[in-house]
Amino acid sequence: MYTLILGVILVALKYLEIGPVATWSWWWVLTPFAVTAAWWVWADSTGYTKRKAMEKMDERKRERVERQKESLGMAPRRRR
């Protein structure tokens, strides 16, 4: 995601001809978009994206269960 933001900023700087980016080749300016696309392909093909989504769902579920236990007046279980 950071490379996508960097790409948008570089394109804006190149288009508006601001700073040293104005003299750079378009290939260098567009490189962050290629890096972003490669990252998304890798993340989807290795299951990284799905794993992170499942971890987030598990965390939300755990927090919801803890809130419900606290609202019922039950003490959370302690790890041994």
The first five atom37 places (N, CA, C, CB, O) and aatype in JSON, in Angstrom:
{
  "aatype": [12, 18, 16, 10, 9, 10, 7, 19, 9, 10, 19, 0, 10, 11, 18, 10, 6, 9, 7, 14, 19, 0, 16, 17, 15, 17, 17, 17, 19, 10, 16, 14, 13, 0, 19, 16, 0, 0, 17, 17, 19, 17, 0, 3, 15, 16, 7, 18, 16, 11, 1, 11, 0, 12, 6, 11, 12, 3, 6, 1, 11, 1, 6, 1, 19, 6, 1, 5, 11, 6, 15, 10, 7, 12, 0, 14, 1, 1, 1, 1],
  "atom_mask": [
    [1, 1, 1, 1, 1],
    [1, 1, 1, 1, 1],
    [1, 1, 1, 1, 1],
    [1, 1, 1, 1, 1],
    [1, 1, 1, 1, 1],
    [1, 1, 1, 1, 1],
    [1, 1, 1, 0, 1],
    [1, 1, 1, 1, 1],
    [1, 1, 1, 1, 1],
    [1, 1, 1, 1, 1],
    [1, 1, 1, 1, 1],
    [1, 1, 1, 1, 1],
    [1, 1, 1, 1, 1],
    [1, 1, 1, 1, 1],
    [1, 1, 1, 1, 1],
    [1, 1, 1, 1, 1],
    [1, 1, 1, 1, 1],
    [1, 1, 1, 1, 1],
    [1, 1, 1, 0, 1],
    [1, 1, 1, 1, 1],
    [1, 1, 1, 1, 1],
    [1, 1, 1, 1, 1],
    [1, 1, 1, 1, 1],
    [1, 1, 1, 1, 1],
    [1, 1, 1, 1, 1],
    [1, 1, 1, 1, 1],
    [1, 1, 1, 1, 1],
    [1, 1, 1, 1, 1],
    [1, 1, 1, 1, 1],
    [1, 1, 1, 1, 1],
    [1, 1, 1, 1, 1],
    [1, 1, 1, 1, 1],
    [1, 1, 1, 1, 1],
    [1, 1, 1, 1, 1],
    [1, 1, 1, 1, 1],
    [1, 1, 1, 1, 1],
    [1, 1, 1, 1, 1],
    [1, 1, 1, 1, 1],
    [1, 1, 1, 1, 1],
    [1, 1, 1, 1, 1],
    [1, 1, 1, 1, 1],
    [1, 1, 1, 1, 1],
    [1, 1, 1, 1, 1],
    [1, 1, 1, 1, 1],
    [1, 1, 1, 1, 1],
    [1, 1, 1, 1, 1],
    [1, 1, 1, 0, 1],
    [1, 1, 1, 1, 1],
    [1, 1, 1, 1, 1],
    [1, 1, 1, 1, 1],
    [1, 1, 1, 1, 1],
    [1, 1, 1, 1, 1],
    [1, 1, 1, 1, 1],
    [1, 1, 1, 1, 1],
    [1, 1, 1, 1, 1],
    [1, 1, 1, 1, 1],
    [1, 1, 1, 1, 1],
    [1, 1, 1, 1, 1],
    [1, 1, 1, 1, 1],
    [1, 1, 1, 1, 1],
    [1, 1, 1, 1, 1],
    [1, 1, 1, 1, 1],
    [1, 1, 1, 1, 1],
    [1, 1, 1, 1, 1],
    [1, 1, 1, 1, 1],
    [1, 1, 1, 1, 1],
    [1, 1, 1, 1, 1],
    [1, 1, 1, 1, 1],
    [1, 1, 1, 1, 1],
    [1, 1, 1, 1, 1],
    [1, 1, 1, 1, 1],
    [1, 1, 1, 1, 1],
    [1, 1, 1, 0, 1],
    [1, 1, 1, 1, 1],
    [1, 1, 1, 1, 1],
    [1, 1, 1, 1, 1],
    [1, 1, 1, 1, 1],
    [1, 1, 1, 1, 1],
    [1, 1, 1, 1, 1],
    [1, 1, 1, 1, 1]
  ],
  "atom_positions": [
    [[0.81, -1.18, 0.0], [0.0, 0.0, 0.0], [0.87, 1.26, 0.0], [-0.93, -0.01, 1.19], [0.53, 2.26, -0.63]],
    [[1.99, 1.18, 0.71], [2.88, 2.35, 0.75], [3.46, 2.64, -0.63], [4.01, 2.12, 1.75], [3.63, 3.8, -1.0]],
    [[3.75, 1.6, -1.39], [4.3, 1.82, -2.73], [3.26, 2.42, -3.66], [4.84, 0.51, -3.31], [3.6, 3.18, -4.57]],
    [[2.0, 2.08, -3.45], [0.94, 2.67, -4.26], [0.83, 4.17, -3.98], [-0.41, 1.97, -3.97], [0.69, 4.97, -4.9]],
    [[0.89, 4.54, -2.71], [0.84, 5.96, -2.33], [2.05, 6.7, -2.89], [0.78, 6.11, -0.8], [1.94, 7.81, -3.4]],
    [[3.23, 6.06, -2.78], [4.44, 6.65, -3.33], [4.3, 6.86, -4.84], [5.66, 5.77, -3.03], [4.71, 7.89, -5.36]],
    [[3.73, 5.88, -5.54], [3.53, 6.0, -6.98], [2.62, 7.16, -7.34], [0.0, 0.0, 0.0], [2.9, 7.91, -8.28]],
    [[1.54, 7.33, -6.6], [0.61, 8.44, -6.86], [1.31, 9.77, -6.63], [-0.65, 8.32, -5.96], [1.14, 10.71, -7.41]],
    [[2.09, 9.85, -5.56], [2.82, 11.1, -5.28], [3.83, 11.4, -6.38], [3.53, 11.02, -3.91], [3.95, 12.54, -6.83]],
    [[4.56, 10.37, -6.81], [5.56, 10.59, -7.87], [4.91, 11.0, -9.18], [6.38, 9.33, -8.08], [5.44, 11.87, -9.88]],
    [[3.77, 10.39, -9.53], [3.08, 10.78, -10.76], [2.61, 12.23, -10.67], [1.87, 9.84, -11.03], [2.72, 12.98, -11.64]],
    [[2.09, 12.62, -9.51], [1.64, 14.01, -9.34], [2.82, 14.98, -9.47], [0.95, 14.19, -7.97], [2.71, 16.02, -10.11]],
    [[3.96, 14.62, -8.85], [5.13, 15.49, -8.94], [5.65, 15.57, -10.38], [6.24, 14.99, -8.02], [6.06, 16.64, -10.83]],
    [[5.62, 14.46, -11.08], [6.09, 14.44, -12.47], [5.14, 15.25, -13.36], [6.21, 12.99, -13.0], [5.59, 16.04, -14.19]],
    [[3.85, 15.06, -13.18], [2.86, 15.76, -13.99], [2.91, 17.27, -13.77], [1.46, 15.24, -13.68], [2.81, 18.05, -14.71]],
    [[3.08, 17.66, -12.51], [3.13, 19.08, -12.18], [4.53, 19.67, -12.33], [2.63, 19.3, -10.77], [4.74, 20.86, -12.12]],
    [[5.49, 18.82, -12.7], [6.88, 19.24, -12.91], [7.45, 19.95, -11.7], [6.98, 20.14, -14.13], [7.93, 21.08, -11.78]],
    [[7.38, 19.25, -10.56], [7.88, 19.81, -9.31], [9.15, 19.06, -8.9], [6.8, 19.72, -8.19], [9.19, 17.83, -8.92]],
    [[10.17, 19.81, -8.54], [11.4, 19.24, -8.0], [12.16, 18.39, -9.0], [0.0, 0.0, 0.0], [11.95, 18.49, -10.21]],
    [[13.07, 17.55, -8.47], [13.9, 16.74, -9.35], [13.11, 15.64, -10.06], [15.02, 16.11, -8.56], [13.59, 15.08, -11.05]],
    [[11.93, 15.33, -9.59], [11.12, 14.29, -10.23], [10.73, 14.7, -11.64], [9.86, 14.01, -9.39], [10.48, 13.83, -12.48]],
    [[10.67, 15.96, -11.92], [10.31, 16.46, -13.25], [11.3, 16.0, -14.31], [10.22, 17.98, -13.23], [10.92, 15.85, -15.48]],
    [[12.54, 15.78, -13.94], [13.55, 15.37, -14.91], [13.71, 13.86, -15.01], [14.89, 15.99, -14.56], [14.42, 13.37, -15.89]],
    [[13.06, 13.11, -14.13], [13.17, 11.65, -14.15], [12.4, 11.08, -15.34], [12.64, 11.05, -12.83], [11.46, 11.68, -15.84]],
    [[12.84, 9.91, -15.75], [12.13, 9.19, -16.8], [10.81, 8.67, -16.24], [12.99, 8.02, -17.34], [10.69, 8.41, -15.04]],
    [[9.8, 8.52, -17.12], [8.51, 7.99, -16.68], [8.65, 6.57, -16.15], [7.5, 8.02, -17.84], [7.87, 6.15, -15.3]],
    [[9.64, 5.83, -16.64], [9.84, 4.46, -16.16], [10.14, 4.44, -14.66], [11.0, 3.77, -16.92], [9.64, 3.58, -13.94]],
    [[10.94, 5.38, -14.19], [11.25, 5.45, -12.76], [10.04, 5.9, -11.95], [12.43, 6.39, -12.52], [9.83, 5.45, -10.83]],
    [[9.28, 6.79, -12.53], [8.11, 7.31, -11.83], [7.03, 6.23, -11.68], [7.53, 8.54, -12.57], [6.34, 6.18, -10.67]],
    [[6.89, 5.37, -12.68], [5.86, 4.33, -12.68], [6.3, 3.03, -12.01], [5.43, 4.03, -14.09], [5.48, 2.12, -11.83]],
    [[7.56, 2.92, -11.63], [8.07, 1.7, -11.0], [7.32, 1.31, -9.73], [9.53, 1.87, -10.68], [7.08, 0.11, -9.54]],
    [[6.94, 2.23, -8.84], [6.2, 1.81, -7.65], [4.89, 1.07, -7.96], [5.89, 3.02, -6.8], [4.46, 0.22, -7.18]],
    [[4.25, 1.39, -9.09], [3.03, 0.68, -9.46], [3.33, -0.77, -9.82], [2.33, 1.39, -10.63], [2.54, -1.66, -9.5]],
    [[4.45, -1.01, -10.48], [4.84, -2.38, -10.81], [5.18, -3.16, -9.54], [6.04, -2.39, -11.77], [4.84, -4.34, -9.42]],
    [[5.85, -2.5, -8.61], [6.17, -3.15, -7.33], [4.89, -3.49, -6.57], [7.08, -2.24, -6.46], [4.79, -4.56, -5.97]],
    [[3.92, -2.58, -6.58], [2.65, -2.82, -5.91], [1.93, -4.01, -6.54], [1.76, -1.57, -5.97], [1.39, -4.86, -5.83]],
    [[1.9, -4.07, -7.86], [1.24, -5.18, -8.55], [1.93, -6.5, -8.23], [1.22, -4.95, -10.07], [1.26, -7.51, -8.01]],
    [[3.25, -6.5, -8.19], [4.0, -7.72, -7.85], [3.7, -8.15, -6.42], [5.52, -7.51, -8.03], [3.55, -9.34, -6.14]],
    [[3.6, -7.19, -5.5], [3.27, -7.51, -4.11], [1.89, -8.15, -4.01], [3.33, -6.23, -3.24], [1.72, -9.15, -3.31]],
    [[0.91, -7.58, -4.7], [-0.45, -8.12, -4.64], [-0.51, -9.53, -5.22], [-1.44, -7.21, -5.38], [-1.2, -10.39, -4.68]],
    [[0.2, -9.76, -6.31], [0.22, -11.11, -6.89], [0.85, -12.09, -5.92], [1.0, -11.12, -8.24], [0.32, -13.18, -5.71]],
    [[1.96, -11.71, -5.31], [2.62, -12.6, -4.34], [1.73, -12.84, -3.12], [3.97, -12.0, -3.89], [1.59, -13.99, -2.69]],
    [[1.15, -11.8, -2.57], [0.33, -11.92, -1.37], [-0.89, -12.81, -1.61], [-0.13, -10.54, -0.89], [-1.26, -13.61, -0.75]],
    [[-1.51, -12.68, -2.77], [-2.67, -13.51, -3.07], [-2.28, -14.95, -3.38], [-3.44, -12.93, -4.24], [-3.01, -15.88, -3.01]],
    [[-1.17, -15.15, -4.05], [-0.79, -16.51, -4.43], [-0.25, -17.32, -3.25], [0.27, -16.47, -5.53], [-0.38, -18.55, -3.25]],
    [[0.33, -16.67, -2.26], [0.86, -17.4, -1.11], [-0.14, -17.52, 0.03], [2.11, -16.72, -0.6], [0.13, -18.22, 1.01]],
    [[-1.29, -16.86, -0.07], [-2.29, -16.93, 0.98], [-2.06, -15.92, 2.09], [0.0, 0.0, 0.0], [-2.76, -15.97, 3.1]],
    [[-1.13, -15.03, 1.93], [-0.83, -14.02, 2.95], [-2.05, -13.16, 3.26], [0.34, -13.14, 2.49], [-2.36, -12.9, 4.42]],
    [[-2.74, -12.73, 2.22], [-3.9, -11.85, 2.39], [-4.99, -12.56, 3.18], [-4.44, -11.4, 1.03], [-5.56, -11.98, 4.11]],
    [[-5.29, -13.79, 2.82], [-6.34, -14.55, 3.49], [-5.97, -14.84, 4.94], [-6.61, -15.87, 2.75], [-6.82, -14.75, 5.83]],
    [[-4.71, -15.16, 5.18], [-4.24, -15.45, 6.54], [-4.38, -14.22, 7.43], [-2.78, -15.93, 6.51], [-4.83, -14.33, 8.57]],
    [[-4.0, -13.06, 6.93], [-4.12, -11.83, 7.71], [-5.59, -11.5, 7.99], [-3.45, -10.66, 6.96], [-5.92, -11.04, 9.08]],
    [[-6.47, -11.74, 7.02], [-7.9, -11.48, 7.22], [-8.45, -12.41, 8.29], [-8.68, -11.66, 5.9], [-9.25, -11.99, 9.13]],
    [[-8.03, -13.66, 8.27], [-8.51, -14.62, 9.28], [-7.98, -14.28, 10.67], [-8.09, -16.04, 8.89], [-8.71, -14.41, 11.65]],
    [[-6.74, -13.84, 10.76], [-6.19, -13.42, 12.05], [-6.96, -12.23, 12.61], [-4.71, -13.06, 11.9], [-7.23, -12.16, 13.81]],
    [[-7.32, -11.29, 11.75], [-8.08, -10.13, 12.18], [-9.47, -10.55, 12.67], [-8.2, -9.11, 11.04], [-9.95, -10.04, 13.69]],
    [[-10.12, -11.47, 11.95], [-11.43, -11.95, 12.37], [-11.35, -12.69, 13.7], [-12.04, -12.87, 11.31], [-12.22, -12.52, 14.56]],
    [[-10.31, -13.5, 13.88], [-10.14, -14.23, 15.14], [-9.93, -13.27, 16.31], [-8.96, -15.2, 15.04], [-10.46, -13.49, 17.4]],
    [[-9.16, -12.22, 16.09], [-8.92, -11.23, 17.13], [-10.22, -10.52, 17.51], [-7.87, -10.21, 16.67], [-10.5, -10.33, 18.69]],
    [[-11.01, -10.14, 16.51], [-12.29, -9.47, 16.78], [-13.23, -10.4, 17.55], [-12.95, -9.02, 15.47], [-13.94, -9.97, 18.45]],
    [[-13.22, -11.68, 17.19], [-14.06, -12.65, 17.88], [-13.63, -12.8, 19.33], [-14.0, -14.02, 17.16], [-14.47, -12.83, 20.23]],
    [[-12.32, -12.89, 19.56], [-11.81, -13.03, 20.92], [-12.18, -11.81, 21.77], [-10.28, -13.22, 20.91], [-12.59, -11.96, 22.92]],
    [[-12.04, -10.61, 21.2], [-12.39, -9.39, 21.93], [-13.89, -9.33, 22.22], [-11.97, -8.15, 21.13], [-14.3, -8.9, 23.3]],
    [[-14.71, -9.77, 21.27], [-16.16, -9.77, 21.48], [-16.55, -10.72, 22.6], [-16.89, -10.15, 20.18], [-17.39, -10.38, 23.44]],
    [[-15.94, -11.91, 22.63], [-16.23, -12.88, 23.68], [-15.82, -12.32, 25.05], [-15.5, -14.22, 23.4], [-16.55, -12.47, 26.03]],
    [[-14.66, -11.68, 25.12], [-14.2, -11.08, 26.38], [-15.15, -9.98, 26.85], [-12.79, -10.52, 26.22], [-15.45, -9.9, 28.04]],
    [[-15.62, -9.13, 25.93], [-16.56, -8.07, 26.3], [-17.87, -8.66, 26.83], [-16.85, -7.16, 25.1], [-18.44, -8.15, 27.8]],
    [[-18.33, -9.72, 26.2], [-19.58, -10.35, 26.65], [-19.42, -10.97, 28.03], [-20.05, -11.41, 25.64], [-20.32, -10.89, 28.87]],
    [[-18.28, -11.6, 28.27], [-18.03, -12.19, 29.59], [-17.98, -11.11, 30.66], [-16.73, -12.99, 29.58], [-18.52, -11.29, 31.76]],
    [[-17.33, -10.0, 30.35], [-17.24, -8.9, 31.32], [-18.62, -8.31, 31.59], [-16.29, -7.81, 30.81], [-18.93, -7.94, 32.73]],
    [[-19.45, -8.21, 30.56], [-20.79, -7.64, 30.77], [-21.67, -8.58, 31.58], [-21.45, -7.33, 29.42], [-22.6, -8.13, 32.25]],
    [[-21.38, -9.89, 31.54], [-22.13, -10.86, 32.35], [-21.56, -10.99, 33.76], [-22.12, -12.21, 31.67], [-22.14, -11.67, 34.6]],
    [[-20.44, -10.33, 34.0], [-19.83, -10.38, 35.32], [-18.93, -11.59, 35.53], [0.0, 0.0, 0.0], [-18.56, -11.91, 36.66]],
    [[-18.59, -12.24, 34.47], [-17.71, -13.4, 34.57], [-16.27, -12.93, 34.4], [-18.06, -14.49, 33.49], [-15.96, -12.14, 33.51]],
    [[-15.4, -13.42, 35.27], [-13.99, -13.05, 35.16], [-13.36, -13.8, 33.99], [-13.23, -13.37, 36.5], [-13.65, -14.98, 33.77]],
    [[-12.51, -13.13, 33.23], [-11.85, -13.83, 32.14], [-10.91, -14.91, 32.67], [-11.07, -12.84, 31.27], [-10.28, -14.76, 33.72]],
    [[-10.84, -15.99, 31.93], [-9.96, -17.08, 32.36], [-8.51, -16.67, 32.24], [-10.21, -18.35, 31.53], [-8.12, -15.97, 31.31]],
    [[-7.73, -17.11, 33.2], [-6.3, -16.77, 33.18], [-5.51, -17.94, 32.63], [-5.79, -16.39, 34.61], [-5.87, -19.1, 32.85]],
    [[-4.46, -17.64, 31.93], [-3.61, -18.68, 31.39], [-2.73, -19.26, 32.48], [-2.76, -18.15, 30.25], [-2.31, -18.56, 33.39]],
    [[-2.47, -20.53, 32.36], [-1.63, -21.19, 33.36], [-0.19, -21.18, 32.94], [-2.08, -22.62, 33.58], [0.67, -21.69, 33.65]]
  ]
}
